[in-house]
Amino acid sequence: MLAHEYIPIGIFALIALSFPVLTFFIGRFFRPHNDNALKNSTYECGEVPRGEAHIQFHFQYYMFAILFVIFDLVVVFIVLWVQVYLDLEVSAKVVMLLFLLLTLLGLWYAFRKEDVIWI
């Protein structure tokens, strides 16, 4: 393709990238600035907040979330792999099986560490 054929793509990319930035700054320019004590207070379903709002979450929740995201992505790879399984070469099948074994090894390691995650 010639360089002049990419001009519409460049214009579209420029508009697509500048639209969120421009709307952000235009919104900041036109919105009213009415600060008061009620507006600046923390919203707690109509209740006046008491005490400290920050609490310490256990590490297990984060570890569980990370494992969920990892295996959610693994499922995406498995679905794509299954769709083209018959057309793949042996080397691609071996690589995918190694990938699955590594993720299962990571899951086994996470389950073995009882102090890290409770499922």
C-alpha positions, 0 to 999 in steps of 0.5 A, a space after each residue: 500500500 502507498 503512503 497516501 492510502 494511510 491518510 484516512 486511517 491516520 485521520 481516524 486515529 487522530 480523531 479517535 485519540 483526541 476525542 476523549 481528551 478534548 471532551 475531558 477538557 471541555 467538560 472541565 471548562 464548562 461545568 460549574 464550580 460550586 464547592 460546599 461542605 456537603 458536596 465535599 463530604 464522603 457519601 455514605 448512603 445518607 449517613 454521617 461517616 464515623 471512624 476510619 474508612 480504610 480497612 485491611 483486606 487479607 492477601 488471600 483475596 488478592 491471590 484468589 483474584 489473580 488466580 481467577 484472572 490467570 485461569 480466565 485467560 487460560 480458558 480463552 487460550 484453550 477455547 481458541 486452541 480447541 477450535 483449530 486443534 485438528 489443523 495444528 502441527 504437532 509442535 504447536 500441540 506440544 507447546 500448548 500442552 506445556 503451557 497447560 502443564 505450567 499453569 496447572 503447576 502454578 495452581 498446584 503450587 498456590 493450593 499447596 501454600 495454605 497460608 497464601 490462599 484458602 479455597 
